[in-house]
Amino acid sequence: MGWFLCSGKSRKKTKKEQEKNSDDQIPSNIEKLKVNPSFDVKKEGSKDGGSGHIAAHTFTFRELATATKNFRADCLLGEGGFGRVYKGRLESTNQIVAIKQLDRNGLQGNREFLVEVLMLSLLHHPNLVNLIGYCADGDQRLLVYEYMPLGSLEDHLHDLPPDKKRLDWNTRMKIAAGAAKGLEYLHDKANPPVIYRDLKCSNILLDEGYHPKLSDFGLAKLGPVGDKTHVSTRVMGTYGYCAPEYAMTGQLTLKSDVYSFGVVLLEIITGRKAIDNSRSAGEHNLVAWARPLFKDRRKFSQMADPVLQGQYPSRGLYQALAVAAMCVQEQPNMRPLIADVVTALTYLASQKYDPETQPAQRPSSGSSTPRMRR
């Protein structure tokens, strides 16, 4: 849930610098939220959003404290850079919800809070998490979402306890295709297009049946319109997922999200983390490790998550890796449109692998070298 500067640099900024650097997040009138704790989200949103209809419900802090039993520790679902997330039950509707309480001293300020409220109130898709409401009482900032019972994709890929069920190939492709559809909605259906800017495994939440939904829209940015090719903004996101050209120049495009999606797809296929400093030298960065292997099809089986134990279709593995390789191309214009990624992954998700009737693949030793032809 947290984020860092993509460059990985950390320098303490003055309060004035922080305010200036975050001004590009959303329209300037949202400055009022920072200086006015009783700021009306619905009223202010109407000045920027045309119709101005904000469907999200407003909650009092007391209602949400009651829902979480005063934010009791046993209701805590997780914690990140933005604050803590609690499981709660709304007294008025008896609905189970997830409540994110923003850290008042944390990195996510009022601008990002309002971005999330506006984005999720105006954008609706089966692969985007549903925002039920928010609380802006005094200096309290809380967001209320539908509860996603299976947690995040990260919970099912990395650092798994021995008793946790491993994701099979079919489920992985279903999650990848669904996440791509959520991104396609933001890029191609939303008007103007929306750049998500923080796509990663921990931001893909899973509903019953492993149905994926994108969450955490505090860093989302409206994409370029007209003859503009990019938007220039402060470099934000999570290290390991940032597109190289965005990390270097601050020029953000839809293809920046496609790169991040490629990293996520690699995580889904390989079971490896985007950045893993516990691995040996040369394997810390997932994309850097994968790029040489993309060039030799005989090494593709080395890239499959070992916990799959060879239970995946070899053709499906090759095709999924080909999609990931295209998404993480260094040159943004070489990356595919997300609509083409959706087409490819929807097809792969429809090709069900049956371990009972299809043989398990043998892992490659990785020691073979290409023979030279005489």
N, C-alpha and C positions, 0 to 999 in steps of 0.2 A: 504494500500500500504506500510505502514511502518513495521518495525520489531524491535524486542527487543532481548536481551539475554534471552533465554528460562528460565534461572534460576530466572529471574526477578531482578538480582543484577545490581546495577549501580555504577560503579567506574570509575572515570576519568582516562583514560590511556594517557600516553605520546604518542607523535606522533610516536616515534620509536616502542613502543609496538603495536600501532594500525597497523603499516605497517607489523610488524612481524606476528601478529595474523591473518591477512587477506591473508598471502602468500599462504595458502592452497586452496584458491578459484579456481585458474586456473593455467596452466603451468607457469613455472618461467620466460619465455621470455616476459611475459606480464608486467614484471617490467618496461620494456622500455616505456610502455604507461604512467606510473606514472611520469617518468622523462623527457619525450619527448612529449610536447603538440602537435607536428605535426605528431605524430605516425600514421602510415597507417594501419588501421584495416584490410583491405583486404590482404595486403602483410604479415602482422604478422600472420593472421589466417591461411594462407597457410602453414606456417611452422609446425603447429600442426595438421591440419585437413586433411591431406592426399591430397584430390583433391584440397582443398583450394579455392573452388568456393564460394564466398560470394555474394549471390544474392541481398542483401539489397542495396538500392540506397543511394548515399552520397548526403547530402544537405548542402548548405551553411547556416550560421546563418541568413543571410539576407533573404533567401527564407522562413525560418521558422518564422522569425519575421513578415514578410509580411503576411504569412498564418494566423497568430493569431492576426493581427492588433496590432503588437508590444506588444503581450502578455497582451492584455487588460483584465481587470477584468471580463467583461461580457462573455469572452471566456473560463473562468476557469471552468473545469469540477470537479476537486477535488484536494486534497493535502494530502500527506502522508510523511513518514519518508525519502523518496528518493527525494522528490521535488514536483513540481506542474504539473498537466496534463491539457492541453488546447485543446479545439476543434478548428480546423483550416481548411482552404480550400487551397489546393495547387494550386498556380496560373498556373503552367505548365500543369496540368491535370484536374483541376477543381474538384479534388477528396476531399471529406470530410475525415479528419483524426483526430486522437488523438495524441498530441505531448507532450511527457513527458520531462520536463526540469529538469535535475538533479541539486539539490542544491549544489553549489560549495563548501559550508561549511558543507554539510550534511554527513551522515554516508555512503552513497553509493559512493565508489570511482571508479577510472578508471578500476580496475579489474572487479567489478561487471557490469560495463557498457559494457565491452568487452565480458564478459560471456553472457550477454543477446543478444548482436549482433551475436555472434557466434552460440549460441544455436538456436535462432529463424531463423537464416539464413540456418542452416543445418537440422533443424527438421520441418517437415510439416505434419499437420494433421487437419482435420475439427474441432477438439476440442482444438486446440492451436491457440492463437491469431496470426494474421499475421503481421510480422514486415515488414514495407514498406521501411524504411531506417533509417539513423542516421546522426548526425552532430557532428563532433569533431574539430570544428574551435577553435584554441587557447585553452583556458581553458573552453570553452562551451561544454557541453555534453548533447545532446538531442536525443531522440528515437521517431520515427514516426511509429505509428501503424494504422491498419484499425480502423475505428471508430465503436464502439459498442453502438448502439443507446439506449439500455435499461439499460446501466450502469452495476453495479455489482450485484451479488446475494445479497450481504449485503444490498443494497439499497431497496430490495424487501422483506426482512425478518425482519429487525430491525428498531426501531424508525420511524415507518411509519406515515406520516401525514394522517389525517382523510380522505382526498380525494384520497389517493393512492390505486389502485387496489391491493387486496390481492391475493397471489399465491394460486391457487386451488391444490388439491392433484395430479391431472394428470400432471400439469406443474412442480410440485416439483419432481416427479419421473423422468420426462423427463430430468430435469436439473441434477439430481443426476447421472443418467445413462450416460449422455454425459460427465460430469466431470470425471467419472470413466474411460470412454473410452480414454480421453486425457491422464490420468495417465497410463493406460495400454500401450499406445503407447510409453511413455517414458521408462517404465520398461521393456517391452517385445519386442518392435519392434526396438527401437534405439540400436545401437551397437557401443560402449559399452552402457549399460543401463544408464539412467539418473535418479538421485534422485532429485525430484523437491525441497524439503526442505522448502517450504513456502506455502503449500496448506491451504487456508482459504477462507471464503466467499467473502472477498473484492478482491481476486485475481481471482475469477470466473466471467468473464464478459459475458454479454448476448447480443446476436445479435437479429435481428428480429425473432419473433416466439419463443423467450426465448431459443434460441440455445446457449448452454454454451461453453465458450472457456477459457482455462487456460492462465493466463498472468503473467507478472513479473517473469522473470527467472534469476534475478541477483544473487540469492543464490543457483541456481542449481549446482549440483555436479555430476561428473561422478561416477557411481556405481562401486562396487567391481568386478573384473574380475579374471578368473582363479580359484585358490583354496582359494582366499580371501573371508572372510565372511562379511567384513564390510570395510568402510573407516573411518579413524579417522580424525576429523576436529573440529575446534572451534564450540562451540554450538551456532547456530544462528537459527532464526525463530521467530514465534510469540507466546507469552505466552498463554497457554491454548490449543494450537494445537500441541505442541512438544510431541513426544513419550517419556515416562518416562525414558527408558534406554538411549536414546540419550541425554536427558537433564542431566543425571547423569554422563555419561561416555564419551560423545563425539563420541561414536561409531555409525556411520550412516549406515543404511541399507535400502533396498527397503521397508521393513516392517515399517520403520519410517514414510514413506509417507502414508502407509495404515492406521496407527493410526490417522494421521491428517485428512485423508478422513473420518474416522469414526466420528470424531468430527463434520466435516462439515455436514455429513448425519444426525447426531443428531440435528444440528441446523435447517436443512431443515424440519425435522419431527416435532420438538417441537416449533420452532419459538424463542427459547431461544438463548442467546449469549454464546459463549464458556466460557467467563469470564464476570460475571455481578455482580459487587459489590453493585448494588442498590437492589438486592434481599436479602431475609432474610438469616440468618446464616445457613450454610449447603447447600445453593443453589447457592453460588457464582460460583462454578466450575461446568460446565455442566456435565462432565463425572462423577464426584463424586456424583452429585445429581442423575444421571441416574442409576448408578450401582446397588443400592439396588432394584430399581423398575424393573430392568431386571429379577429379580428372581421370580416375581409374575405376571403371565400373566393377572390376573384380574386388575392389576394397569396400564396396557399398555395404556388404554384410557386416563389416567391422563397425559400421555406424549405427546399426540397429541396437536398440536398448537391450542389454543382456537379459533383463528380467522377462523379456518376451520369449526367451528360450527357443528362438528360431520359429516361433509360431506367427508367421506373417507371410503374405504372398510376395515372392521375390519381385515379380513385375510391379506390384503395388509399392514396394519399398523403393524401387528405382524411380518410379514416377513421382512419388512424394519427395524424394531427395532432389529430383530435377526441379520441382516447383520451388523448394527451399533455396536451391542454388541460384535460381533466377531472381528470387526476391532479395537476396543479400549481395547482389552485384554491387561493386563499388560505384559504378556510374549510375546515377538515378534514372537516366533515360533508357538504360538497358533493363530495368526492372519492369515486370508486367503490370498491367492495370489490375486492381483488386477484383474486378469483374471476371477477368480471365482466370485468376487464382480460384475464385468461387466455382467456376465451371469445372476446373480440373479436380478440385477436392470433393465437389459434390459427386462427381463420377467415381472417384476412389472410395468414398464413403458408401456408395451403392454396391460396390463389389465386395460382398461379405466373404471373409475368410473363415472357413470351417476347419478347425484343427482335427476333427474326426475323419474328414475325407481328404484333406490336403496335407502333404508331408511337411514336417518342420524343416526349416532351412539349416544347413550346417554353417556355423560361423567360419569366416575365412581366417586362415592363420596369420595373414598380413605379412608373411615373410617372402612371398613369391615376388619375383621381379619379371617384367615383360621380357620375353625372348626376342632377340633381334632376328629378323628374317634375313636369310642369305640372299 
